[in-house]
Amino acid sequence: MKPRIFVVQPLMENGLNALREVGEVEVFNSERMISRDELIAGVRRSDFVVTLGDTVIDAEILDVNPGLKGIAAMAMGLNVIDVEAATERGILLTNIDHVITKTTCDLTLAHILGLAWRIVEADRFTRSGRFHQEQSMSFLTHSLLGKVVGMIGLGAIGEEIAKRVRAFEMPVVYTKRNRLSEERERELGVEFLASKDDVLKQADFVVIMANYNPSTHLLIGAREFGLMKPTAFFVNTARGRIVDEPALLDALKTKKIAGAGLDVYWNEPPISEPNPNPEFFKMDNVILTSHIGSAARESRTEMARLVAANMAAMVTGKRPSNVYNPAVYERPNFRLGVPPPQ
């Protein structure tokens, strides 16, 4: 009898087909996040779990099924899974390689372009029948040439953004805890500023690329928005809780800044269901997307392939490529029965 595999959210078909080759697959097939009770029920009747994104799996959930053998996560980090509890219970965890660098970069660039050219507003303007004259002064936009992109944080995604905006002849300034080498700065054509405040003051587009952790929680608030130019735009495709959302709303309402492009929000899993503040919906100078930095079909197909490959390895007793808790192999209660690697 094939092992039972529970998948907590819909998955690209290539991944599901690969999973069906090694197990009996059940999918929680809904656009909404799975509830805790539904997750518990699914875990209870399964041997393995495939989890996506920000589904919280804590010790209480792990304990509903003493026979649970492994969890394959379609995520790079497992900050919403109790790794220590899983390891103590002999449950193998896997993650996947980071394959969304360029797609998240592309989305960020889409926000920059969309804000400069008022794409969302222009669509609404045209659909409303207000477009009558090509040379009208009623709908003006912004050229990108010479506009400064200021990056708070500059990792792999940020480097890809820098490459692309430089093609638009936009200078890039950045700040981060660990400065890039001078050689890398020259390659990317970016300028380091030691002070975050200086980046905020100079930038025409402030782009948040910092990782979310205790040191970046509420990194950007009322003081920071007050330093930005009134003509500047704010773009966040990183994490919502890096930003004081009420302060951002106030900055937009009082025209301290010109607009914002947001893919992430204060209310997001694992803390709560996604629920952007409805005040944003009233603002024409804000572009809102639904945390879609990995949503390119190509990226999701590759992510599904990777998570299914990890699960197939678990089910067939092989060592997966992306073991997240290798200490589990030393546990006497390791449930897959695979000997520690030599």
N, C-alpha and C positions, 0 to 999 in steps of 0.2 A: 504494500500500500504506500502510495506516494506521501511524503510529508505535506502538512498543511501550511501554506504561506499566506499571511494576511497582509494586504497592501492598503495603507491608510488613506491614500488619495489616488485619483486616476493617474495612470502612467502611460507614456507613449507605447504604442503597440509593439514595437520591436522589443522593449523590455518585458512586456507581459508575455509575449511569445516565448522568450528565453526562459522566463520563470515557469511557464506551463510545461516546459520540457522536463523539469526536475521536480515539480510539485503540483499539488492541487491548490489553485490560486483563487482567493477571494479578495475582491476589491471593494473598498468603500467608495462607491461611484457617485460622488457629489461634488459640486463646485464649492460648497462651503467646507470649512474646517470640520474635521471629525470631533464630536463631543467627547468628553472624558468617559462618560458611560458607554458610548459606542466603541471607544478604543478599548476599554476594559473587556467588553464582550468579545471583541475580535481577538485580542491577545489571549483570552482564556481558552478559545477553541482552536489555537494555532500552535505549530511547532516553531515557526519562524515568522519574523515581521519585517516588512519593508516599509520604512518611514521616510517621509519627505519633509523638508523644510523645518518648520517650527513646531512640530507636534511634540508636546512634552511627554516624556516617558520617565517617570520617577520610580522610586523603590516600591511604592504602593502598587503601581501598575505592574511592575515586574513580579510582584508576589502573588498576583492572581493566577499565575500559571507556573507551578514548580517545574513543569517540563519544558519551558521555553528554552530553546537552544541558542538562537542567534538573532541579531537585529542588523539589517543592512540599511544604512541611511543614505539617501540621495542628497547629501549635504557635505560641505567641506569640513565644517566644525560641528561638534556634537554638544554644543553648550546647553541644549534643552533635554539631553539624556543624562541620567545619573550614572556616569561612567563607573564610579567607584562601586555603586550598588550592583551594577551589572557584572562587574568583574568578581565581586565577592560571591555572586550567585552562579558563577561559571558560565555566564552568557557572553558569547563572542559579539563584538561590535565592529562594524566596518563603516568607513566613510568613502568619499570619492575624491578624485583629483579636482583641482580648481580648473574648470573648463569654461568659465563665464567671464573671463577678463575682458575680452574684446566685445562681447555682447553688452555688458554693462557700460563699457566705454561708448559704444554706439548709441545707447539710450541716453547717456549723459549729453552727448553731442546733439542728439535730437532735441533735448530740452533747451540747450543753448541756442540752436537755430530757431526753434519754435518761439522762444521768447523774443529774440532779436527781430524776427519777421512777423511776430504776432499771428502765427499760423492758426491757432485755435480761434482767436478773435476774428481773423479774416474769413475763416470758414463760416462762423456765425453771421458775420456782417453780410457776406454774399448770399447765404441762404435766406436771410431776412428780406432780401430784395432791395437793399440799400445801395447796391453798386450800380451806378449809372454813368460814371465818367472816369475814364482811365487816368487822367491827369489831376484828379481831385486831391485836395489837401485834407480831405476828411479821414484819411487812413494812412498815417505815416509810420514807417518802421525804422530799423537801425541797421546800418552797415556793420559788418564784423571787422573790417580792416582797421588795424591799429588798436582795437579794444583789448584791454588787459584781462587775461584770465588769472584769477588768484586761487590757488589750490591750498586747502587746509588738509594736509596729508598728501603724500605722493608715493604710492606703492605701485604694484604692477598695473592696476587699472588706470591710475593717475598717469603713469608713463605713456600708456596708449592714448589717453586723452590729449596729453601734451603734443604727441606726434601729430595728431589730427588737427588740433586747433592751430598749430604752427603752419599747416598748409593753407589756412585762411589768413595768414600773416597777422596773427594775434600774439603779442608777447605773453609769456607765461612767467608768473612769479609764484613761489611756493614756500611753505614752511612745514617742517616736520621735526619730530624729536631727533632722528638720526639723519643728518644731512647726507645727500648723495655725494659721491666723489666728484671732484671738479671735472674729471674726464667725462663722467656720465652726464653731468649738467651741460657740458658743451655738446655732447651727442644729441641730447634732447632739446637744446636751446632754451633752457629754463634758468631763472635767476632765483637764488636762495635769499630769503629774508628771515632773519632770526626771530623777528617779532610777528606774531599772528596779527597784531593790530596794524602793522604796516601793510600786510597783505590785504586786509579788509579796506584800508584807506585807499589803496592804489587800484584795486580791481574794479573792472566794469562787470565782470561775471565772477562771483564767488562760488566756488565749487567745493563741496564737502566730500573728501575722500578718506577721512580718518576711519580707523577701526573703532567699533563701539566697545568700550570697556569702562571701568570706574573712572579713569582719568579723563575720558571724553564725554561722560554723561553731562548734559547741559553745557557743553563747551561753547555753544553760541546762544547768546541771550540778548536782552535789551541793550546792554552796553555795546555789544559787538555790532548789532544792527545800527546803532547810533553812529558808529565809525564809518559805515559804508556811505558811498555817494548816493544821493537821492535818485540818480540815474542808473544805479547799479542793479543787477539781477542776482538772485540767490538760487543756487541749484543744489539739491540734496538727493543723491541716489545711493547714499551710504546706509545710515540708520536713523530712524526718526527721533530717538531719544538723545541724540547728540545735540538736538536743538530744543530750546525753550519755545514750544509751539504757541502759547499765548503771546509771547514777545514777538514772534514772527507775524502773527495775525495783526498785532498792533502796528508793527512797522509797515505792513502793507496798507492798513486802513488809513494811517496818518501820512502815508507817502514818504516815509523815511527811506524806503527803497522802491524801485520801479516795478518789481514783480518777482515771481518765484516759480521755479519748476521743481515739483516734488514727486518722487516715486516711493517715498517712505514717510511714515507718520508716527505720531506719539502712540496711538492705539494700534498695536500690531502684536501678533503672537510672538513669544509665548505669554505675554502679559495680558493680552485681551484679544478679542476678535478684531480684525481690521475694521476700522470705523473712522475714516477721516472726519475731522471737525467740519460740520456743515457750513460753517462760516466761510470756508474756502470756496464752496460751491457758488457763492454770490459774487466772486471776484473774477472779472474778465482778464486781469493781468496775472493769473496763476494757471499754470498747466499742471494737471493732476494725472498721474498714471498709477497703475495698481501693482507696484513692486514687481516689475516685469523685466528686471535686468537679465534674468536667465531664460526668458520666455521665447527666445528665438527657436524655431522648430529644430534647427540644426543642433543647438546647444542641448535642448531637452532630449533629443534623440540620443546624443552621446551620453548624457547623464543617465538615461534609462539603461543604456548598454552597460555602463560601468556598475551601476547598482545591481543589475541582474547578474553580471559576471561574479560579483562578490557573493551574492546569494547562492548561485550555482556551485561555487567553490565550497561554501559552508555545507550545503546539502549533500554534496558528494564526498565530503570528508577531506577536502584539500585545503591548503592554506590560502586564504584570499589575498589579493594584491594589496589591499588597503586595511590591514588590521589596525584598529584604533586603540585597543587595549591588549597589547601583546602579553601582559602579565597574566591574562586569563589562562594561557597555556600551562602555567605552573600551578594552577588551582587543582586540588584533588577532586573538586566537584565539576570540573570542566565538562560540559554536557555533550560536546560533539565527539569526545573520545579520541581526539587527534593528539598524538604525542607531541611534546615540545619540539620545535625545530632544532636541528643539530648545528 
